[in-house]
Amino acid sequence: MKQDKGFTLLELLIVITLIAIVFSIGGFVFINNIKSMFSFSSELNNSTVQLSFINQLTAQLFFKIRKKV
């Protein structure tokens, strides 16, 4: 009498292949998210620099007006 208590080699190879495919797709998605995050961070830094420049320019232009009030 033969007892089947384990998996065959083919079943294990199929499962390992499917897991590898899922992780490779997930890796590409993760890498693309990291790239877009760095791009967004760069745009946010540029906006911050522009706003701080405008803020300083406005403060210097209206410094005399605030002093009189």
Secondary structure, DSSP 8 states (H G I E B T S, - for coil): -----S--HHHHHHHHHHHHHHHHHHHHHHHHHHHHHHHHHHHHHHHHHHHHHHHHHHHHHTHHHHHH-
